[in-house]
């Protein structure tokens, strides 16, 4: 997570500050986390997956490409998940639509 925050920090325009919305997973809220000076972590309320756009992305993928299937192996699961992810990545307008929030 520290490396991820470092990469985000480096992409923030100099003189600007980023607010990063995160769920309250242990690794997101750890006191050992090194949060760069130009980032503020804004925790989402607990048990509110509807507020987390990533949860909505996974729900969309499950509803459209991953549910009601029987997988033959772990490799088959990974392959199918990669297929679904790549299919979604080819639809940036869908990602924008699902992930947009009026309040963010």
N, C-alpha and C positions, 0 to 999 in steps of 0.2 A: 504494500500500500504506500509505503514511503516513496518508492521509485515512481509509482503512478502519480502521486501528488507533485513530485519534482518535475515530471514531464508536463503536467498541467500548468504548474507555476511558470515554467519556461515559455509557455505559449501565451501567457497573459501579457497584454501590451504594457510596456514599461509605464509606470505611473498610475496604472489601473489596479483594481482589486477584484478578485473573483469570489463569488459565493457559491459553494458547492453543496447541493442538496444530496444528502445521503440517508439511507435507512440506518437503523441503529444496530447493525451487525457489529459484533464485538470488535472486529478488526477496523471498522470505521470509527469507532469511538474510544479506542484504546488510549490511555494516558501516555503510552510509550510512542504514539504516533508523532512523527516529525512533520508538523504542518508549516509550510512556508509562510513567510510574513505577508505575502500578497494573496493568501487564500483564507477564507473563513468557512468553516464547516457548519452548515445549517442542518441539524438533524430533523428528519421527518418524524412525525408522531409515531409511537409504536403501534403495531398491529393495524396499519392503514396502507395496505399494499396498493389501494386504488390511487394513492397520491404519488406513487413511485412509477414514473413512466416505463422503467425497465420491466416492471412486473406486467404492465399492459402489453409490452412487446412480446414477452414470453407467452402470455395468454393468447395473443393473436397467432403466434406460431403454433401453439398447441391446437387451437381451434381449427386452423387451416391445413396444417401439414403433419402434425405429430400425434394427434389423438386417434383412438380406436384402431390401433395397429398392434400386431404381434411381431415382436422383433426376434430374430433367430439367434442373436449373439450380442455381446457388448459392442463389438466392432460394427454390427449392423445398426445399433442405436446411434453410435457416434457418426457413422456415415449419413444416416437419415437426418440427424440434427444439423450436420454441416450442409447438407442439401437445403434444408429449410432456411438456415441462416443465410446462405448465398442467394437463395430465391428472394428473401426479404431485402437483402442488401441491394438487389437490382431494382427495388421499388422505393427509392428515397422519399417519394411523396407519401407513401404509406407510413413510413417511420415518422415523418414530420407530423402527419395527421394524428397518429397514435400518441406521440410524445409531447405534443404541444399542450401547454397549460396557460390559461389566461392570467393566472396569478404569478407565474414564474417569469 
